[in-house]
Amino acid sequence: MARSRSPQLDAPLGRGTSRQRSTSRDRFGRFTEWVARAMGTPAFLLILTLFCVLWICWNTLLPDHLRFDDAALGFTALTLMLSLQASYAAPLILLAQNRQDDRDRVQIEQDRQRAERNLADTEYLAREIVALRMSLEERNNQVVTRDVLRQELKALLAELGDNDEPPAPERRSGGRSAS
């Protein structure tokens, strides 16, 4: 039987299933993060500054036939290039921030779940410790009660033993007369 190309919602995606859309989205997201990271470095600012200085020097110091941007017009091409760079930089940085916010949200949720598990584990352990303490206290009370009971029983047996035996002189005389 031929398999249909429609997605099957009752089965998880297997190895053979391609995820072209999420892969390209993820690749673009990584690119935006790379751009945002690169633009936030001192090296980028130094390179951009050197580029602008070279541009201005080229278009002011070299002969007229080698210049391509006129200083009299306020370096229009340079201004357009920097505006283009800024117009692309801002959305790319925002996209990178959105991805970071999503990761932070997931991390916060995982931290919250971990904290709930830790709290539940701590409460369980606290209950177990209390139960052990109560059990030990009850056990200690039982041991004391048993010891006290044994001593009381021994004392009673000793008392009963003293009451059951006839006095010593009567027993001796009774034993001699019988023989």
Short mmCIF file of the C-alpha atoms (twelve columns), coordinates in Angstrom:
data_MODEL
# 
_entry.id   MODEL 
# 
loop_
_atom_site.group_PDB 
_atom_site.id 
_atom_site.type_symbol 
_atom_site.label_atom_id 
_atom_site.label_alt_id 
_atom_site.label_comp_id 
_atom_site.label_asym_id 
_atom_site.label_seq_id 
_atom_site.Cartn_x 
_atom_site.Cartn_y 
_atom_site.Cartn_z 
_atom_site.pdbx_PDB_model_num 
ATOM 1   C CA . MET A 1   0.000  0.000   0.000   1 
ATOM 2   C CA . ALA A 2   1.262  3.460   -0.834  1 
ATOM 3   C CA . ARG A 3   1.639  5.866   2.061   1 
ATOM 4   C CA . SER A 4   -0.078 9.176   1.735   1 
ATOM 5   C CA . ARG A 5   1.916  12.388  1.934   1 
ATOM 6   C CA . SER A 6   -0.462 13.946  4.449   1 
ATOM 7   C CA . PRO A 7   0.915  14.121  7.981   1 
ATOM 8   C CA . GLN A 8   -0.240 11.442  10.367  1 
ATOM 9   C CA . LEU A 9   -1.173 13.009  13.633  1 
ATOM 10  C CA . ASP A 10  -1.461 9.751   15.543  1 
ATOM 11  C CA . ALA A 11  2.238  8.868   15.186  1 
ATOM 12  C CA . PRO A 12  5.360  10.772  16.175  1 
ATOM 13  C CA . LEU A 13  7.723  12.032  13.532  1 
ATOM 14  C CA . GLY A 14  10.266 9.394   12.574  1 
ATOM 15  C CA . ARG A 15  13.777 9.639   11.242  1 
ATOM 16  C CA . GLY A 16  12.626 9.683   7.648   1 
ATOM 17  C CA . THR A 17  10.380 12.680  8.159   1 
ATOM 18  C CA . SER A 18  11.923 15.942  7.153   1 
ATOM 19  C CA . ARG A 19  11.403 19.170  8.984   1 
ATOM 20  C CA . GLN A 20  12.598 21.595  6.358   1 
ATOM 21  C CA . ARG A 21  10.511 24.473  7.640   1 
ATOM 22  C CA . SER A 22  11.740 24.411  11.242  1 
ATOM 23  C CA . THR A 23  15.318 23.776  10.125  1 
ATOM 24  C CA . SER A 24  15.359 26.838  7.899   1 
ATOM 25  C CA . ARG A 25  13.640 28.876  10.621  1 
ATOM 26  C CA . ASP A 26  16.232 27.722  13.118  1 
ATOM 27  C CA . ARG A 27  19.077 28.456  10.699  1 
ATOM 28  C CA . PHE A 28  17.750 31.984  10.167  1 
ATOM 29  C CA . GLY A 29  17.355 32.402  13.919  1 
ATOM 30  C CA . ARG A 30  20.967 31.351  14.495  1 
ATOM 31  C CA . PHE A 31  22.001 33.824  11.785  1 
ATOM 32  C CA . THR A 32  20.123 36.660  13.506  1 
ATOM 33  C CA . GLU A 33  21.777 35.788  16.808  1 
ATOM 34  C CA . TRP A 34  25.185 35.763  15.131  1 
ATOM 35  C CA . VAL A 35  24.510 39.206  13.622  1 
ATOM 36  C CA . ALA A 36  23.291 40.593  16.954  1 
ATOM 37  C CA . ARG A 37  26.312 39.147  18.745  1 
ATOM 38  C CA . ALA A 38  28.715 40.485  16.111  1 
ATOM 39  C CA . MET A 39  27.221 43.974  16.138  1 
ATOM 40  C CA . GLY A 40  27.572 44.234  19.868  1 
ATOM 41  C CA . THR A 41  31.342 43.782  19.896  1 
ATOM 42  C CA . PRO A 42  34.085 46.407  20.029  1 
ATOM 43  C CA . ALA A 43  35.645 44.793  16.947  1 
ATOM 44  C CA . PHE A 44  32.517 45.567  14.897  1 
ATOM 45  C CA . LEU A 45  32.509 49.180  16.044  1 
ATOM 46  C CA . LEU A 46  36.223 49.513  15.230  1 
ATOM 47  C CA . ILE A 47  35.761 47.997  11.760  1 
ATOM 48  C CA . LEU A 48  32.746 50.214  11.038  1 
ATOM 49  C CA . THR A 49  34.669 53.288  12.198  1 
ATOM 50  C CA . LEU A 50  37.674 52.386  10.046  1 
ATOM 51  C CA . PHE A 51  35.375 51.768  7.071   1 
ATOM 52  C CA . CYS A 52  33.776 55.196  7.457   1 
ATOM 53  C CA . VAL A 53  37.156 56.916  7.907   1 
ATOM 54  C CA . LEU A 54  38.549 55.172  4.804   1 
ATOM 55  C CA . TRP A 55  35.409 56.069  2.835   1 
ATOM 56  C CA . ILE A 56  35.643 59.734  3.780   1 
ATOM 57  C CA . CYS A 57  39.403 59.889  3.168   1 
ATOM 58  C CA . TRP A 58  39.032 58.165  -0.217  1 
ATOM 59  C CA . ASN A 59  36.337 60.572  -1.307  1 
ATOM 60  C CA . THR A 60  38.094 63.712  -0.053  1 
ATOM 61  C CA . LEU A 61  41.832 63.167  -0.553  1 
ATOM 62  C CA . LEU A 62  42.017 61.261  -3.851  1 
ATOM 63  C CA . PRO A 63  41.731 62.950  -7.257  1 
ATOM 64  C CA . ASP A 64  38.238 63.689  -8.571  1 
ATOM 65  C CA . HIS A 65  38.215 60.906  -11.161 1 
ATOM 66  C CA . LEU A 66  38.777 58.245  -8.409  1 
ATOM 67  C CA . ARG A 67  36.089 59.573  -6.063  1 
ATOM 68  C CA . PHE A 68  32.675 57.893  -6.127  1 
ATOM 69  C CA . ASP A 69  30.860 59.788  -3.326  1 
ATOM 70  C CA . ASP A 70  30.842 63.575  -3.317  1 
ATOM 71  C CA . ALA A 71  31.712 65.369  -0.089  1 
ATOM 72  C CA . ALA A 72  29.774 68.416  -1.277  1 
ATOM 73  C CA . LEU A 73  26.572 66.363  -1.209  1 
ATOM 74  C CA . GLY A 74  27.313 65.077  2.314   1 
ATOM 75  C CA . PHE A 75  28.580 61.650  1.331   1 
ATOM 76  C CA . THR A 76  25.196 60.484  0.116   1 
ATOM 77  C CA . ALA A 77  26.303 56.916  -0.698  1 
ATOM 78  C CA . LEU A 78  27.914 56.473  2.724   1 
ATOM 79  C CA . THR A 79  24.790 57.797  4.403   1 
ATOM 80  C CA . LEU A 80  22.633 55.391  2.381   1 
ATOM 81  C CA . MET A 81  24.888 52.434  3.213   1 
ATOM 82  C CA . LEU A 82  24.866 53.220  6.931   1 
ATOM 83  C CA . SER A 83  21.087 53.693  6.850   1 
ATOM 84  C CA . LEU A 84  20.693 50.366  5.050   1 
ATOM 85  C CA . GLN A 85  22.936 48.681  7.607   1 
ATOM 86  C CA . ALA A 86  20.927 50.192  10.470  1 
ATOM 87  C CA . SER A 87  17.598 49.300  8.852   1 
ATOM 88  C CA . TYR A 88  18.638 45.642  8.680   1 
ATOM 89  C CA . ALA A 89  20.438 45.593  12.023  1 
ATOM 90  C CA . ALA A 90  17.465 46.688  14.113  1 
ATOM 91  C CA . PRO A 91  15.050 43.912  13.004  1 
ATOM 92  C CA . LEU A 92  17.778 41.269  13.173  1 
ATOM 93  C CA . ILE A 93  18.634 42.319  16.718  1 
ATOM 94  C CA . LEU A 94  14.946 42.268  17.641  1 
ATOM 95  C CA . LEU A 95  14.556 38.767  16.187  1 
ATOM 96  C CA . ALA A 96  17.567 37.596  18.177  1 
ATOM 97  C CA . GLN A 97  16.081 39.144  21.326  1 
ATOM 98  C CA . ASN A 98  12.774 37.394  20.666  1 
ATOM 99  C CA . ARG A 99  14.564 34.054  20.371  1 
ATOM 100 C CA . GLN A 100 16.406 34.764  23.603  1 
ATOM 101 C CA . ASP A 101 13.119 35.690  25.291  1 
ATOM 102 C CA . ASP A 102 11.628 32.382  24.137  1 
ATOM 103 C CA . ARG A 103 14.608 30.470  25.528  1 
ATOM 104 C CA . ASP A 104 14.381 32.433  28.777  1 
ATOM 105 C CA . ARG A 105 10.674 31.656  29.048  1 
ATOM 106 C CA . VAL A 106 11.350 27.935  28.602  1 
ATOM 107 C CA . GLN A 107 14.193 28.105  31.136  1 
ATOM 108 C CA . ILE A 108 11.977 29.927  33.643  1 
ATOM 109 C CA . GLU A 109 9.265  27.292  33.218  1 
ATOM 110 C CA . GLN A 110 11.805 24.496  33.735  1 
ATOM 111 C CA . ASP A 111 13.174 26.274  36.806  1 
ATOM 112 C CA . ARG A 112 9.644  26.660  38.186  1 
ATOM 113 C CA . GLN A 113 8.931  22.960  37.649  1 
ATOM 114 C CA . ARG A 114 12.268 22.023  39.231  1 
ATOM 115 C CA . ALA A 115 11.496 24.268  42.216  1 
ATOM 116 C CA . GLU A 116 8.072  22.640  42.612  1 
ATOM 117 C CA . ARG A 117 9.674  19.180  42.540  1 
ATOM 118 C CA . ASN A 118 12.289 20.277  45.067  1 
ATOM 119 C CA . LEU A 119 9.584  21.704  47.333  1 
ATOM 120 C CA . ALA A 120 7.549  18.508  47.076  1 
ATOM 121 C CA . ASP A 121 10.653 16.404  47.797  1 
ATOM 122 C CA . THR A 122 11.552 18.611  50.752  1 
ATOM 123 C CA . GLU A 123 8.049  18.390  52.168  1 
ATOM 124 C CA . TYR A 124 8.054  14.611  51.712  1 
ATOM 125 C CA . LEU A 125 11.433 14.314  53.450  1 
ATOM 126 C CA . ALA A 126 10.249 16.583  56.271  1 
ATOM 127 C CA . ARG A 127 7.180  14.393  56.766  1 
ATOM 128 C CA . GLU A 128 9.366  11.282  56.754  1 
ATOM 129 C CA . ILE A 129 11.726 12.801  59.341  1 
ATOM 130 C CA . VAL A 130 8.792  13.722  61.559  1 
ATOM 131 C CA . ALA A 131 7.400  10.197  61.189  1 
ATOM 132 C CA . LEU A 132 10.805 8.734   62.092  1 
ATOM 133 C CA . ARG A 133 11.099 10.991  65.119  1 
ATOM 134 C CA . MET A 134 7.623  10.034  66.263  1 
ATOM 135 C CA . SER A 135 8.410  6.367   65.711  1 
ATOM 136 C CA . LEU A 136 11.661 6.634   67.649  1 
ATOM 137 C CA . GLU A 137 9.954  8.517   70.448  1 
ATOM 138 C CA . GLU A 138 7.225  5.892   70.605  1 
ATOM 139 C CA . ARG A 139 9.848  3.146   70.530  1 
ATOM 140 C CA . ASN A 140 11.804 4.824   73.332  1 
ATOM 141 C CA . ASN A 141 8.619  5.169   75.336  1 
ATOM 142 C CA . GLN A 142 7.886  1.485   74.782  1 
ATOM 143 C CA . VAL A 143 11.361 0.470   75.914  1 
ATOM 144 C CA . VAL A 144 11.028 2.535   79.066  1 
ATOM 145 C CA . THR A 145 7.570  1.094   79.655  1 
ATOM 146 C CA . ARG A 146 8.856  -2.460  79.152  1 
ATOM 147 C CA . ASP A 147 11.774 -1.890  81.485  1 
ATOM 148 C CA . VAL A 148 9.506  -0.390  84.093  1 
ATOM 149 C CA . LEU A 149 7.043  -3.242  83.588  1 
ATOM 150 C CA . ARG A 150 9.799  -5.850  83.980  1 
ATOM 151 C CA . GLN A 151 11.022 -4.233  87.161  1 
ATOM 152 C CA . GLU A 152 7.509  -4.087  88.513  1 
ATOM 153 C CA . LEU A 153 6.913  -7.724  87.622  1 
ATOM 154 C CA . LYS A 154 10.165 -8.777  89.264  1 
ATOM 155 C CA . ALA A 155 9.247  -6.838  92.373  1 
ATOM 156 C CA . LEU A 156 5.799  -8.456  92.415  1 
ATOM 157 C CA . LEU A 157 7.270  -11.927 91.887  1 
ATOM 158 C CA . ALA A 158 9.706  -11.313 94.669  1 
ATOM 159 C CA . GLU A 159 6.867  -10.184 96.892  1 
ATOM 160 C CA . LEU A 160 4.746  -13.188 95.957  1 
ATOM 161 C CA . GLY A 161 7.699  -15.515 96.434  1 
ATOM 162 C CA . ASP A 162 8.235  -14.124 99.908  1 
ATOM 163 C CA . ASN A 163 4.548  -14.559 100.793 1 
ATOM 164 C CA . ASP A 164 4.299  -18.168 99.458  1 
ATOM 165 C CA . GLU A 165 7.256  -19.537 101.397 1 
ATOM 166 C CA . PRO A 166 6.606  -20.460 105.008 1 
ATOM 167 C CA . PRO A 167 8.799  -18.841 107.579 1 
ATOM 168 C CA . ALA A 168 12.190 -20.485 107.842 1 
ATOM 169 C CA . PRO A 169 11.912 -21.923 111.426 1 
ATOM 170 C CA . GLU A 170 8.581  -23.648 110.734 1 
ATOM 171 C CA . ARG A 171 9.854  -25.229 107.608 1 
ATOM 172 C CA . ARG A 172 12.859 -26.720 109.341 1 
ATOM 173 C CA . SER A 173 10.879 -28.185 112.197 1 
ATOM 174 C CA . GLY A 174 8.242  -29.512 109.881 1 
ATOM 175 C CA . GLY A 175 10.899 -31.141 107.759 1 
ATOM 176 C CA . ARG A 176 12.555 -32.843 110.780 1 
ATOM 177 C CA . SER A 177 9.371  -34.177 112.302 1 
ATOM 178 C CA . ALA A 178 8.363  -35.808 109.094 1 
ATOM 179 C CA . SER A 179 11.554 -37.804 108.874 1 
# 
